[in-house]
Amino acid sequence: MRALVVVSGILPYPKASSGNPVIAWAVVKALLDRGHDVSVCTFHRWRYDLYRDEARTFLEQLGIRVYDLDEQAPPLSRKRPMSRLEKYALAFRRAFLPRASDYFPQVAVAPFLADVIAMERPDALYVYDFPAAAVVAELPSAPPRLTALVNLNHLHNAVRRRSTQTNGWRAWVNTVLVQLSDRSLERIELEVIRTSERVVEHAAHHATWLRQQGVKQCFYLPNPVVDHIGSRWQEMRQAYQLDKKKPVILFIGRLDSLINRPALNLLAFEILPILEQELGVEGFQLDIVGTGELLPAVKDKLTRPSVRIRGFVEDAPAEFLGSDVLLVPTPDALGFRTRVAEGFSYGCCVVSHTSNALGMPELVHEDNALLADNGADLARQVVRALRDTDLRRRLGRRARETYETKLDAAKVCGRIVSELEQIAVQHSATQVF
């Protein structure tokens, strides 16, 4: 099978510092492992894609043909900021006369993608996330495709809106327009993905919503996470736990992301004070790892002897393996928490907000993790885990077992490749007969 991977913003790469290129690479690797011919097309470079040149070289050395449409298509960024009048005009159009390009400006590259498809003549497309799906949907004709989604953009916007509330009549007008715009975006999202033969949603509750909206070809699969340590996970954890002077609590992820800012706020203002009260300021070490800047108020609150703000680290596996508790206090029920799946792969004892089990039903309280629905209870679950070595080890073992049976990228991506093979065969049969 000739497969074309279409992804906006990034190139698949296993050593990237964010989740999307790693997930896309896991699918590419599964296609290669099955012996398929693979090409990759990307456009509208994402500002967090720090490895574009390295990724391109890496893929091409594997015999993968890479098409970077940013080299041909005009840039999508504006030459000047929009005036207030232009902003209101755009808001009104989105609310009452929406166009796909208002939400997904990437559709401008559709003619260039059509040229790639004409050259490659793929049997099937693997399309990653909404911007890429919107571009493919603009084509008058396209090969059969499987579209993989992580978030629903209108829900993502709602979370952002909650975090940036303002007062005044202009803010009220803007809120009404944005709410109408998000309803328009819902309709456009559904129109875009209904053109796909298969839809994989990597968050279980979003998959349920899509099926309720009539997207019958949608099914849930967890985000694929590559196994970096294999059967040596217990031996490696023991090695990293030696000579530690105090237990380590790990928070890892981009510090300025929409989903992590509420989590860090909860950590700084509600969880940390209870941890210090219960364990003592010198009784633990909280490591905060990830790129991006903390909000000033959060940074001030986290400037404590018990906290180390580490920034970006090269060896993320060492952070997971060296932690006693992986803390994921994300309160918003948006998407799938890849950090939890990564922690499971390293046999971590995970303490997580209950909201994360909506997108990841494999996350089960008292079985493979400890869950709570507020800051105070999250802190108490962390304290409980740190004081009970047997509990930590049991949860870590069950986390690793859950990863091996349900979350391993080889299993998840194997299902995706099988679906791609099936739709390619079905399309071929339709063309013949």
SVG drawing of the C-alpha trace seen along z (x, -y; Angstrom):
<svg xmlns="http://www.w3.org/2000/svg" viewBox="-26 -49 49 57">
<polyline fill="none" stroke="black" stroke-width="0.4" points="0.0,0.0 1.1,-3.5 0.3,-5.7 0.5,-9.5 0.6,-11.0 -0.9,-14.5 -0.2,-16.6 -0.2,-20.3 2.4,-22.2 5.0,-19.4 6.9,-16.5 6.8,-13.1 9.9,-12.7 10.5,-10.4 12.8,-12.8 10.6,-15.8 9.8,-17.7 6.0,-17.7 3.4,-15.0 2.1,-15.5 5.2,-14.7 5.9,-11.7 2.3,-10.4 2.6,-10.9 5.9,-9.1 4.5,-6.1 2.0,-5.7 4.6,-6.2 6.8,-3.5 3.8,-1.1 3.3,-1.6 7.0,-1.0 7.0,2.1 4.1,3.5 6.2,3.0 4.1,0.1 5.5,-2.7 5.2,-6.0 5.4,-9.7 4.7,-12.7 3.2,-16.1 3.2,-19.0 2.4,-22.7 2.0,-25.8 5.0,-25.2 4.1,-25.3 6.1,-27.6 6.9,-24.7 8.3,-22.5 12.0,-22.9 13.2,-19.9 12.0,-20.5 15.4,-20.1 16.4,-17.1 13.1,-15.4 13.2,-15.8 16.7,-14.3 15.7,-11.5 12.6,-10.6 14.4,-10.9 17.2,-8.6 14.4,-6.0 13.3,-6.3 10.3,-8.5 9.5,-11.2 8.8,-14.5 6.8,-17.4 7.0,-20.6 4.4,-22.9 5.7,-25.9 8.4,-25.9 5.8,-26.5 2.6,-28.0 2.4,-31.6 2.8,-32.2 -0.4,-32.3 0.6,-35.0 -0.7,-38.6 1.7,-41.4 0.0,-43.7 -2.2,-43.2 -6.0,-43.5 -7.7,-46.7 -10.6,-46.6 -13.1,-47.0 -11.5,-44.1 -11.7,-41.9 -15.4,-42.6 -16.0,-42.0 -14.3,-38.6 -16.2,-37.8 -19.6,-38.6 -18.8,-36.5 -17.8,-33.6 -21.0,-33.9 -23.4,-34.3 -21.6,-33.4 -18.8,-31.1 -16.3,-29.7 -13.8,-26.9 -10.9,-29.3 -12.0,-31.5 -11.1,-28.7 -8.5,-26.8 -6.5,-29.2 -4.4,-26.2 -7.0,-25.4 -5.1,-27.8 -2.5,-25.0 -5.2,-22.7 -4.1,-23.1 -0.5,-22.3 -1.6,-19.2 -3.6,-18.2 -0.3,-18.3 1.4,-16.0 -1.5,-13.5 -1.3,-13.6 2.4,-12.8 2.3,-10.2 -1.0,-8.4 -1.5,-7.0 -3.9,-4.2 -4.9,-5.8 -4.3,-9.0 -3.6,-9.2 -4.7,-12.7 -3.7,-14.0 -6.0,-16.5 -8.5,-19.2 -6.3,-21.6 -5.0,-18.8 -8.5,-17.3 -9.9,-20.7 -7.3,-21.0 -8.1,-17.5 -11.9,-18.2 -11.3,-21.2 -10.1,-18.9 -12.7,-18.0 -11.5,-14.4 -9.1,-12.6 -8.0,-9.0 -9.8,-7.3 -8.7,-8.5 -8.5,-7.9 -8.6,-11.1 -7.1,-11.0 -8.2,-13.7 -7.1,-14.5 -9.1,-17.6 -12.3,-19.2 -11.4,-22.7 -14.7,-24.3 -14.2,-22.8 -10.6,-23.9 -11.8,-27.5 -14.3,-27.2 -11.5,-26.3 -9.5,-29.3 -12.5,-31.6 -12.9,-30.6 -9.3,-31.5 -9.5,-35.0 -12.8,-36.4 -13.1,-40.2 -15.8,-42.7 -17.6,-45.4 -20.1,-45.7 -17.5,-45.1 -16.5,-41.9 -20.1,-40.9 -20.6,-41.5 -17.4,-39.6 -18.5,-36.7 -21.8,-36.4 -20.1,-36.5 -17.5,-33.9 -20.2,-31.5 -22.0,-31.8 -18.8,-31.3 -18.0,-28.2 -21.4,-26.8 -20.5,-27.5 -17.2,-25.8 -19.0,-22.7 -20.9,-22.4 -17.7,-22.9 -15.8,-20.3 -18.6,-17.8 -18.7,-18.6 -14.9,-18.2 -14.6,-14.8 -17.7,-13.3 -15.8,-13.2 -13.4,-10.6 -14.0,-6.8 -12.7,-6.3 -12.3,-8.7 -10.1,-7.8 -10.7,-10.1 -7.9,-9.8 -10.2,-10.9 -13.0,-8.6 -15.6,-11.2 -15.0,-13.2 -15.5,-10.0 -18.8,-9.5 -19.9,-13.1 -19.0,-12.6 -21.0,-9.4 -23.9,-11.2 -23.6,-13.9 -23.9,-11.2 -20.3,-10.4 -20.9,-6.7 -17.4,-5.8 -15.7,-7.2 -14.1,-5.0 -11.8,-5.6 -8.2,-4.6 -5.8,-5.9 -2.9,-8.2 -0.1,-5.9 3.0,-6.0 6.2,-4.3 7.8,-1.9 11.3,-3.3 12.4,-0.8 10.6,2.5 10.9,5.4 13.7,3.7 11.4,1.1 11.6,2.4 15.3,2.7 15.7,-0.8 13.3,-2.3 15.3,-0.7 18.5,-2.1 17.1,-5.7 15.7,-5.4 19.0,-4.7 20.7,-7.3 17.7,-9.7 17.6,-11.9 13.9,-12.7 10.9,-11.6 10.4,-13.3 7.0,-14.5 7.1,-15.2 5.0,-17.6 6.0,-17.5 4.6,-19.3 4.6,-22.6 4.3,-25.3 2.4,-27.8 -0.1,-25.6 -3.8,-26.2 -4.3,-22.8 -1.4,-23.1 -1.9,-26.6 -5.0,-25.7 -3.2,-22.6 -0.2,-24.7 -2.5,-27.2 -4.1,-24.3 -0.7,-22.9 0.7,-26.2 -2.3,-27.6 -4.0,-24.5 -1.8,-21.3 1.6,-22.6 0.6,-24.2 -1.0,-21.0 2.0,-19.0 4.3,-21.2 2.0,-21.1 1.7,-17.3 5.3,-16.4 7.3,-19.4 9.1,-21.9 12.2,-19.6 10.2,-16.4 9.9,-16.1 11.0,-17.6 8.6,-18.9 10.2,-19.0 8.5,-21.1 9.8,-20.2 8.9,-21.6 9.4,-24.5 7.5,-27.8 7.1,-30.5 5.0,-30.3 2.5,-33.0 4.1,-35.5 1.7,-34.8 2.2,-31.1 6.0,-31.4 6.0,-33.5 3.9,-30.9 6.2,-28.1 9.4,-29.8 9.8,-27.6 12.7,-25.4 10.6,-22.3 10.2,-23.2 12.7,-23.0 11.6,-24.7 13.8,-22.8 12.7,-24.0 13.4,-21.9 15.4,-18.7 17.0,-16.4 16.5,-13.1 12.7,-13.0 12.8,-9.2 15.2,-9.8 12.6,-12.2 9.8,-9.6 12.0,-6.8 13.4,-8.9 10.0,-10.1 8.1,-8.6 4.8,-10.2 3.8,-11.6 1.3,-14.3 -1.2,-15.3 -3.7,-17.7 -5.2,-18.9 -8.8,-19.9 -10.3,-20.4 -11.9,-17.5 -10.2,-18.1 -8.5,-15.6 -6.3,-12.7 -3.5,-13.0 -0.5,-11.6 1.6,-12.3 -0.4,-9.7 0.1,-7.1 3.9,-7.9 4.0,-7.6 2.3,-4.2 4.9,-3.1 7.7,-3.9 5.8,-2.2 5.1,-5.5 2.7,-5.9 0.3,-8.4 -1.9,-10.8 -4.3,-12.5 -7.5,-14.7 -10.6,-12.6 -11.4,-14.7 -8.6,-12.9 -10.4,-9.5 -13.1,-10.9 -10.7,-11.0 -8.7,-8.0 -11.0,-5.3 -8.0,-3.1 -7.2,-5.3 -8.9,-3.6 -8.8,-4.9 -7.1,-2.5 -6.3,0.0 -3.5,-1.7 -3.6,-5.3 -5.0,-7.5 -7.7,-10.0 -9.3,-13.0 -11.5,-15.9 -10.0,-18.9 -6.7,-20.3 -7.0,-19.3 -7.9,-15.6 -5.1,-15.5 -2.6,-16.6 -3.9,-14.0 -3.6,-11.2 0.1,-12.3 0.8,-12.2 -0.8,-8.8 1.3,-7.4 4.5,-8.9 3.9,-7.3 3.0,-3.9 5.8,-2.2 3.8,0.9 0.9,-1.1 3.2,-3.0 4.8,0.2 1.5,1.9 0.1,-1.1 3.2,-1.3 3.1,2.4 -0.6,2.1 0.2,-1.1 2.8,0.8 0.5,3.8 -2.2,1.4 0.3,-0.2 1.4,3.1 -2.1,4.4 -3.9,1.3 -1.7,-1.8 1.5,-0.5 2.0,-2.3 2.6,1.0 -0.9,2.1 -2.7,-1.2 -0.9,-2.0 -1.4,1.6 -5.1,1.0 -4.8,-2.3 -2.7,-0.6 -5.2,2.2 -8.0,-0.3 -6.0,-2.1 -5.4,1.2 -9.1,2.1 -10.3,-1.2 -7.6,-1.1 -8.8,2.4 -12.5,1.4 -11.7,-1.7 -9.7,0.4 -12.6,2.9 -15.0,0.0 -12.8,-1.4 -12.6,2.0 -16.2,3.0"/>
</svg>
